[in-house]
């Protein structure tokens, strides 16, 4: 009898290797290769698979393909609809990841209850018993009418239930707990996660069911399992939040039916998650008196402008190599901005510890925060607070120039709406007619921005 062949899959990237090695040859991760037997489903691994479009390989000219508006169904939760691009799309697959206890199951249970009145919803739980889900629904105060509940981890049984129930929305909590009999490895392994997700995605595309998959994250904050899982789905959402804060942020990092990098803000209460319609108000500290090292900036997340506070603390360093600590921003960019401040602003920081924080646990990834970081650092270094009612934004180049950022007029309207009276911005973003009550100071060089203070 022929011996069954084995292969080795990487837990980090999903790469396949014919033999074991201490380091993955593709991604370089150590001790990540696990053994998985060679298996094949009856009729071939890809038998019956018609692709995402359900076609059989017909070739068509791009100009002849008909284009229709994608219908969307509101989920009943406004902030989630914003992140999804307007609502649920039939046949879409959404992957929701986040730390344990952040609120993934709570959000999906509230969404399922909101959709249950108008759509057939099947909630599959692989981590909790039906009694636990019912207790949580009672605690959240959601009725749950129209929501069908199934406690199952076998993919084949889940698909059989879908054939019977014919749900329009399917929630699987979580993808790491389900398994398929086509693969003999343990649940949660790379091969199981990939094959189980593939079967669920094929069913969603073929039946037009909107599918929610809950995914665990690693200690580095990335979705557990192979990276190919993110490529198989239509939308990837990350649930973020500070454990000590009641505010939660849902961020879209991939969306085939809407804008990526969109942001939804929620507040965790004793009755579940509540959408926050005005997130700028929660990210501002509103000090009683101006304090050194605090600057308000206008950032942009997806289609939404947000007012956030950037705080800096500069102190003489007792170390030969001063510390540079950043929370909510990119650390390498802080080092670059400090070099620009020393070269073009005449304020060296080579013997100072610099700590920079974005209030509220927000992560700012755009370059429009450059000017705010420099002014916050300088304010703390001089121990001189900036004037009340000041807001800034702008990118700082290596030559000391202040470069424009996208959507300048929307940022100005957001600042004026919250009562700010003065703004320092790039000259290229200066409007012809500034909002009423807002003084605009346009600068093109770092020296001009420092002089304007």
DRENMAR-423933 format. One record per residue (C-alpha): residue in three letters; x, y, z. Coordinates in steps of 0.2 Angstrom, whole numbers, plus 2048, in hexadecimal, padded with zeros to 3 digits. Example, Ala and Ser with C-alpha at 12.3 -4.5 7.8 and 13.67 -1.06 7.14 Angstrom:
BEGIN
("Ala"; (83E; 7EA; 827))
("Ser"; (844; 7FB; 824))
//
This chain:
BEGIN
("Unk"; (800; 800; 800))
("Unk"; (807; 811; 7FB))
("Unk"; (80C; 81C; 809))
("Unk"; (802; 82C; 80B))
("Unk"; (80C; 83B; 806))
("Unk"; (80D; 84A; 811))
("Unk"; (810; 85D; 80E))
("Unk"; (814; 86B; 81A))
("Unk"; (80B; 87B; 81B))
("Unk"; (810; 88C; 822))
("Unk"; (805; 892; 830))
("Unk"; (80A; 8A4; 82C))
("Unk"; (809; 8A5; 819))
("Unk"; (801; 895; 814))
("Unk"; (810; 890; 809))
("Unk"; (811; 87E; 805))
("Unk"; (822; 874; 806))
("Unk"; (825; 862; 802))
("Unk"; (830; 85F; 812))
("Unk"; (832; 867; 823))
("Unk"; (83E; 875; 826))
("Unk"; (841; 880; 835))
("Unk"; (83D; 890; 82B))
("Unk"; (830; 893; 81E))
("Unk"; (839; 895; 80D))
("Unk"; (82B; 8A2; 808))
("Unk"; (828; 8AE; 816))
("Unk"; (837; 8AA; 821))
("Unk"; (82D; 8A5; 831))
("Unk"; (835; 899; 83D))
("Unk"; (82D; 889; 843))
("Unk"; (81D; 88D; 839))
("Unk"; (81D; 87D; 82E))
("Unk"; (810; 870; 833))
("Unk"; (80C; 85F; 82B))
("Unk"; (7FD; 85D; 821))
("Unk"; (7F9; 84D; 817))
("Unk"; (7F5; 84D; 805))
("Unk"; (7E2; 84C; 802))
("Unk"; (7D7; 84E; 7F3))
("Unk"; (7C4; 850; 7F3))
("Unk"; (7BA; 844; 7E9))
("Unk"; (7B9; 849; 7D7))
("Unk"; (7C9; 854; 7D8))
("Unk"; (7CC; 862; 7E4))
("Unk"; (7C4; 86F; 7D9))
("Unk"; (7B6; 865; 7D3))
("Unk"; (7A6; 86F; 7D1))
("Unk"; (7AE; 87F; 7D4))
("Unk"; (7A8; 88C; 7C8))
("Unk"; (7B2; 89B; 7CE))
("Unk"; (7AC; 8AB; 7D7))
("Unk"; (7A1; 8B0; 7C8))
("Unk"; (799; 89F; 7C6))
("Unk"; (79E; 89E; 7B4))
("Unk"; (7A6; 88F; 7AA))
("Unk"; (7B5; 898; 7A3))
("Unk"; (7AC; 8A2; 795))
("Unk"; (7B7; 8B0; 78E))
("Unk"; (7AF; 8C1; 78B))
("Unk"; (7B5; 8D2; 785))
("Unk"; (7B6; 8DE; 794))
("Unk"; (7AC; 8EB; 78B))
("Unk"; (79E; 8DE; 788))
("Unk"; (79C; 8DA; 79B))
("Unk"; (78C; 8E1; 7A2))
("Unk"; (78E; 8EC; 7B1))
("Unk"; (780; 8EF; 7BE))
("Unk"; (780; 8F8; 7CE))
("Unk"; (783; 8EC; 7DD))
("Unk"; (774; 8EC; 7E8))
("Unk"; (777; 8EE; 7FA))
("Unk"; (76D; 8EA; 80A))
("Unk"; (76F; 8F4; 81A))
("Unk"; (775; 8EA; 828))
("Unk"; (76C; 8F5; 835))
("Unk"; (77C; 8FB; 83D))
("Unk"; (781; 90C; 834))
("Unk"; (794; 90B; 839))
("Unk"; (795; 8F9; 832))
("Unk"; (78D; 8FE; 822))
("Unk"; (799; 90D; 820))
("Unk"; (7A8; 900; 821))
("Unk"; (7A0; 8F4; 815))
("Unk"; (79D; 902; 808))
("Unk"; (78B; 904; 80B))
("Unk"; (784; 8F4; 810))
("Unk"; (784; 8E1; 80D))
("Unk"; (786; 8DA; 7FB))
("Unk"; (77F; 8C9; 7F7))
("Unk"; (78C; 8BC; 7F5))
("Unk"; (799; 8C6; 7FE))
("Unk"; (7A5; 8BF; 80A))
("Unk"; (7AB; 8C9; 819))
("Unk"; (7B9; 8C5; 825))
("Unk"; (7B9; 8CD; 836))
("Unk"; (7C9; 8CC; 840))
("Unk"; (7CD; 8D2; 851))
("Unk"; (7D4; 8CE; 862))
("Unk"; (7CB; 8C2; 86E))
("Unk"; (7BD; 8CC; 878))
("Unk"; (7BE; 8DB; 86D))
("Unk"; (7AC; 8D9; 867))
("Unk"; (7AB; 8CF; 857))
("Unk"; (79D; 8C3; 85C))
("Unk"; (794; 8D1; 864))
("Unk"; (794; 8DC; 855))
("Unk"; (78F; 8CD; 849))
("Unk"; (781; 8C8; 855))
("Unk"; (77A; 8D9; 855))
("Unk"; (77B; 8DA; 842))
("Unk"; (773; 8C9; 841))
("Unk"; (765; 8CF; 84C))
("Unk"; (763; 8DF; 842))
("Unk"; (762; 8D5; 832))
("Unk"; (757; 8C7; 839))
("Unk"; (747; 8D1; 836))
("Unk"; (749; 8D3; 823))
("Unk"; (755; 8C5; 81E))
("Unk"; (758; 8B3; 822))
("Unk"; (767; 8B2; 82E))
("Unk"; (771; 8A2; 833))
("Unk"; (77D; 8A5; 841))
("Unk"; (78A; 896; 843))
("Unk"; (793; 896; 853))
("Unk"; (7A2; 88B; 855))
("Unk"; (7A9; 892; 865))
("Unk"; (799; 894; 870))
("Unk"; (78A; 88A; 874))
("Unk"; (779; 890; 86E))
("Unk"; (775; 894; 880))
("Unk"; (784; 8A0; 881))
("Unk"; (77F; 8A9; 872))
("Unk"; (76D; 8AA; 878))
("Unk"; (773; 8B1; 888))
("Unk"; (77E; 8BE; 880))
("Unk"; (76F; 8C3; 874))
("Unk"; (764; 8C5; 884))
("Unk"; (772; 8D0; 88C))
("Unk"; (773; 8DB; 87D))
("Unk"; (761; 8DD; 87C))
("Unk"; (75F; 8D7; 86A))
("Unk"; (750; 8CC; 866))
("Unk"; (757; 8C0; 859))
("Unk"; (747; 8BE; 850))
("Unk"; (74B; 8B6; 83F))
("Unk"; (75D; 8B0; 844))
("Unk"; (760; 89E; 843))
("Unk"; (76D; 896; 84E))
("Unk"; (779; 888; 84A))
("Unk"; (787; 881; 856))
("Unk"; (792; 877; 849))
("Unk"; (7A4; 876; 844))
("Unk"; (7A3; 86A; 835))
("Unk"; (7A3; 874; 825))
("Unk"; (799; 866; 81C))
("Unk"; (78B; 867; 82A))
("Unk"; (78B; 87A; 828))
("Unk"; (788; 879; 816))
("Unk"; (77B; 86C; 818))
("Unk"; (772; 878; 824))
("Unk"; (774; 886; 817))
("Unk"; (76B; 87C; 80A))
("Unk"; (75D; 878; 815))
("Unk"; (75B; 88A; 81D))
("Unk"; (760; 894; 80D))
("Unk"; (767; 8A3; 817))
("Unk"; (76A; 8B4; 80F))
("Unk"; (777; 8B8; 81D))
("Unk"; (783; 8AB; 824))
("Unk"; (78E; 8AE; 833))
("Unk"; (79C; 8A2; 838))
("Unk"; (7A4; 8A5; 849))
("Unk"; (7B2; 8A1; 846))
("Unk"; (7BB; 89A; 837))
("Unk"; (7C9; 893; 842))
("Unk"; (7BD; 887; 84B))
("Unk"; (7B5; 87F; 83B))
("Unk"; (7BD; 870; 832))
("Unk"; (7B9; 866; 823))
("Unk"; (7BB; 853; 821))
("Unk"; (7C4; 856; 810))
("Unk"; (7D4; 85B; 81B))
("Unk"; (7DA; 850; 829))
("Unk"; (7E4; 85D; 832))
("Unk"; (7DD; 865; 842))
("Unk"; (7D1; 874; 843))
("Unk"; (7DA; 884; 842))
("Unk"; (7E8; 87E; 838))
("Unk"; (7ED; 887; 827))
("Unk"; (7E6; 879; 81C))
("Unk"; (7D6; 878; 826))
("Unk"; (7D3; 88B; 826))
("Unk"; (7D7; 88D; 814))
("Unk"; (7CC; 87E; 80E))
("Unk"; (7BD; 882; 81A))
("Unk"; (7BD; 894; 815))
("Unk"; (7BE; 88F; 802))
("Unk"; (7AE; 884; 804))
("Unk"; (7A5; 892; 80D))
("Unk"; (7AA; 89F; 800))
("Unk"; (7A4; 893; 7F2))
("Unk"; (793; 891; 7FA))
("Unk"; (791; 8A4; 7FD))
("Unk"; (796; 8A8; 7EB))
("Unk"; (78A; 89A; 7E3))
("Unk"; (77B; 89E; 7EE))
("Unk"; (77D; 8B1; 7F0))
("Unk"; (77E; 8B0; 803))
("Unk"; (787; 8BE; 80C))
("Unk"; (794; 8B5; 817))
("Unk"; (79C; 8BC; 827))
("Unk"; (7AC; 8B3; 82D))
("Unk"; (7B4; 8B6; 83E))
("Unk"; (7C7; 8B4; 83E))
("Unk"; (7D3; 8B4; 84D))
("Unk"; (7E2; 8BF; 84D))
("Unk"; (7F4; 8BB; 852))
("Unk"; (7FE; 8C4; 85F))
("Unk"; (805; 8CF; 851))
("Unk"; (7F3; 8D5; 84E))
("Unk"; (7F2; 8CC; 83D))
("Unk"; (7E4; 8C0; 838))
("Unk"; (7E9; 8AE; 83D))
("Unk"; (7EB; 8A1; 830))
("Unk"; (7F1; 8A3; 81E))
("Unk"; (7F2; 8B3; 816))
("Unk"; (7E8; 8AB; 807))
("Unk"; (7D9; 8AD; 812))
("Unk"; (7D9; 8BF; 810))
("Unk"; (7DA; 8BD; 7FD))
("Unk"; (7CB; 8B1; 7FC))
("Unk"; (7BE; 8BD; 804))
("Unk"; (7B7; 8CD; 7FE))
("Unk"; (7B9; 8D8; 80D))
("Unk"; (7C5; 8D8; 81C))
("Unk"; (7C0; 8E1; 82B))
("Unk"; (7CB; 8E3; 83B))
("Unk"; (7C3; 8E7; 84C))
("Unk"; (7CF; 8F2; 856))
("Unk"; (7CF; 8FA; 867))
("Unk"; (7D8; 8FE; 877))
("Unk"; (7D4; 8F1; 884))
("Unk"; (7D2; 8FF; 891))
("Unk"; (7C6; 909; 886))
("Unk"; (7B4; 907; 882))
("Unk"; (7B6; 90C; 870))
("Unk"; (7B9; 900; 862))
("Unk"; (7BE; 903; 850))
("Unk"; (7B9; 8F8; 841))
("Unk"; (7C6; 8FB; 832))
("Unk"; (7C4; 8F5; 821))
("Unk"; (7D5; 8F0; 819))
("Unk"; (7CD; 8E8; 80A))
("Unk"; (7BD; 8EA; 802))
("Unk"; (7B8; 8E5; 7F0))
("Unk"; (7A7; 8EE; 7F1))
("Unk"; (7AC; 8FE; 7F9))
("Unk"; (7BB; 909; 7FF))
("Unk"; (7C9; 901; 809))
("Unk"; (7CF; 90A; 819))
("Unk"; (7BE; 90F; 81E))
("Unk"; (7BB; 911; 830))
("Unk"; (7AC; 90D; 83C))
("Unk"; (7AC; 912; 84E))
("Unk"; (7A2; 909; 85C))
("Unk"; (7A0; 90B; 86F))
("Unk"; (79F; 8FC; 879))
("Unk"; (791; 8FD; 886))
("Unk"; (788; 8F1; 892))
("Unk"; (77B; 8EF; 883))
("Unk"; (788; 8EB; 876))
("Unk"; (790; 8F5; 869))
("Unk"; (789; 906; 865))
("Unk"; (78E; 910; 855))
("Unk"; (797; 921; 858))
("Unk"; (790; 92D; 84B))
("Unk"; (79D; 93B; 850))
("Unk"; (7AD; 933; 853))
("Unk"; (7B7; 943; 853))
("Unk"; (7B0; 948; 864))
("Unk"; (7B7; 938; 86D))
("Unk"; (7C8; 93A; 866))
("Unk"; (7CB; 94B; 86D))
("Unk"; (7D0; 94E; 87F))
("Unk"; (7C9; 95F; 881))
("Unk"; (7D5; 966; 88E))
("Unk"; (7CF; 973; 89A))
("Unk"; (7DF; 97E; 896))
("Unk"; (7EB; 97C; 887))
("Unk"; (7F9; 970; 88C))
("Unk"; (80A; 96E; 884))
("Unk"; (80D; 960; 877))
("Unk"; (7FB; 95F; 872))
("Unk"; (7F5; 962; 860))
("Unk"; (7E5; 95E; 857))
("Unk"; (7E5; 958; 845))
("Unk"; (7D9; 953; 838))
("Unk"; (7DC; 942; 831))
("Unk"; (7D2; 938; 824))
("Unk"; (7CC; 926; 826))
("Unk"; (7C4; 920; 816))
("Unk"; (7B7; 92D; 812))
("Unk"; (7B6; 934; 823))
("Unk"; (7C0; 943; 82A))
("Unk"; (7C5; 941; 83C))
("Unk"; (7CB; 94D; 849))
("Unk"; (7D8; 944; 854))
("Unk"; (7E4; 94B; 861))
("Unk"; (7F7; 948; 860))
("Unk"; (801; 949; 870))
("Unk"; (814; 949; 872))
("Unk"; (81F; 949; 881))
("Unk"; (831; 94E; 87F))
("Unk"; (83E; 94C; 88D))
("Unk"; (851; 94C; 890))
("Unk"; (857; 93B; 88D))
("Unk"; (863; 932; 89A))
("Unk"; (867; 925; 88C))
("Unk"; (875; 926; 87F))
("Unk"; (867; 921; 872))
("Unk"; (857; 92B; 875))
("Unk"; (847; 922; 874))
("Unk"; (83A; 925; 867))
("Unk"; (829; 91E; 86C))
("Unk"; (81A; 91F; 861))
("Unk"; (808; 919; 863))
("Unk"; (7FC; 91B; 855))
("Unk"; (809; 921; 848))
("Unk"; (818; 919; 83F))
("Unk"; (828; 919; 849))
("Unk"; (833; 91C; 83A))
("Unk"; (82A; 92B; 834))
("Unk"; (82C; 933; 845))
("Unk"; (83F; 931; 843))
("Unk"; (83E; 939; 832))
("Unk"; (834; 948; 839))
("Unk"; (840; 94B; 847))
("Unk"; (84E; 94C; 83A))
("Unk"; (844; 958; 830))
("Unk"; (840; 963; 840))
("Unk"; (853; 963; 844))
("Unk"; (859; 967; 832))
("Unk"; (84B; 974; 82C))
("Unk"; (844; 97A; 83D))
("Unk"; (855; 97B; 847))
("Unk"; (84F; 971; 855))
("Unk"; (859; 961; 858))
("Unk"; (852; 953; 862))
("Unk"; (862; 948; 863))
("Unk"; (863; 948; 876))
("Unk"; (850; 947; 87A))
("Unk"; (844; 939; 87D))
("Unk"; (834; 93B; 871))
("Unk"; (824; 933; 875))
("Unk"; (815; 936; 869))
("Unk"; (803; 92F; 86B))
("Unk"; (7F3; 930; 861))
("Unk"; (7E5; 932; 86E))
("Unk"; (7D7; 925; 86E))
("Unk"; (7E0; 917; 867))
("Unk"; (7DE; 91C; 855))
("Unk"; (7EC; 917; 848))
("Unk"; (7F0; 925; 83C))
("Unk"; (7F9; 91E; 82C))
("Unk"; (7F8; 92D; 821))
("Unk"; (806; 93A; 81F))
("Unk"; (7FA; 949; 823))
("Unk"; (7FF; 947; 835))
("Unk"; (811; 94C; 832))
("Unk"; (80E; 95F; 836))
("Unk"; (804; 95B; 846))
("Unk"; (812; 94F; 84D))
("Unk"; (81F; 95C; 84A))
("Unk"; (815; 96A; 853))
("Unk"; (811; 95F; 861))
("Unk"; (823; 95A; 864))
("Unk"; (829; 96C; 863))
("Unk"; (81B; 972; 86F))
("Unk"; (820; 965; 87C))
("Unk"; (833; 968; 879))
("Unk"; (830; 97B; 87C))
("Unk"; (823; 978; 88A))
("Unk"; (818; 984; 881))
("Unk"; (805; 97F; 87D))
("Unk"; (7FE; 984; 86D))
("Unk"; (7EF; 98F; 86B))
("Unk"; (7DD; 989; 86F))
("Unk"; (7D3; 985; 85F))
("Unk"; (7E2; 981; 854))
("Unk"; (7E1; 972; 848))
("Unk"; (7EF; 96D; 83C))
("Unk"; (7F2; 960; 82E))
("Unk"; (7FF; 95E; 820))
("Unk"; (80D; 953; 81A))
("Unk"; (81F; 958; 81D))
("Unk"; (82C; 954; 810))
("Unk"; (83F; 951; 813))
("Unk"; (843; 962; 80B))
("Unk"; (838; 96B; 818))
("Unk"; (82A; 96E; 80D))
("Unk"; (817; 96C; 812))
("Unk"; (80F; 961; 805))
("Unk"; (7FC; 960; 802))
("Unk"; (7F1; 952; 808))
("Unk"; (7E1; 94B; 800))
("Unk"; (7CF; 952; 805))
("Unk"; (7D5; 963; 80C))
("Unk"; (7C4; 96B; 80B))
("Unk"; (7BB; 95D; 814))
("Unk"; (7C8; 95E; 822))
("Unk"; (7C5; 970; 824))
("Unk"; (7B2; 96E; 825))
("Unk"; (7B4; 961; 833))
("Unk"; (7C0; 96D; 83D))
("Unk"; (7B3; 97B; 83B))
("Unk"; (7A5; 970; 840))
("Unk"; (7AD; 96C; 851))
("Unk"; (7B1; 97E; 855))
("Unk"; (7C3; 980; 850))
("Unk"; (7C8; 992; 84B))
("Unk"; (7D9; 991; 843))
("Unk"; (7E1; 984; 838))
("Unk"; (7F3; 982; 831))
("Unk"; (7F3; 978; 821))
("Unk"; (7FD; 976; 811))
("Unk"; (7FC; 985; 805))
("Unk"; (7F6; 979; 7F7))
("Unk"; (7E7; 975; 802))
("Unk"; (7E2; 987; 806))
("Unk"; (7D0; 989; 800))
("Unk"; (7C9; 998; 7F7))
("Unk"; (7BB; 99A; 803))
("Unk"; (7BF; 993; 815))
("Unk"; (7B1; 98E; 820))
("Unk"; (7A9; 99C; 82A))
("Unk"; (7B2; 99F; 83B))
("Unk"; (7C2; 996; 836))
("Unk"; (7D3; 99F; 833))
("Unk"; (7DE; 996; 826))
("Unk"; (7F1; 998; 827))
("Unk"; (7F8; 990; 817))
("Unk"; (80B; 98B; 818))
("Unk"; (817; 984; 80C))
("Unk"; (826; 982; 817))
("Unk"; (829; 97B; 828))
("Unk"; (831; 98C; 82D))
("Unk"; (821; 994; 829))
("Unk"; (817; 988; 833))
("Unk"; (822; 98B; 842))
("Unk"; (821; 99E; 840))
("Unk"; (80E; 99D; 83F))
("Unk"; (80D; 997; 851))
//
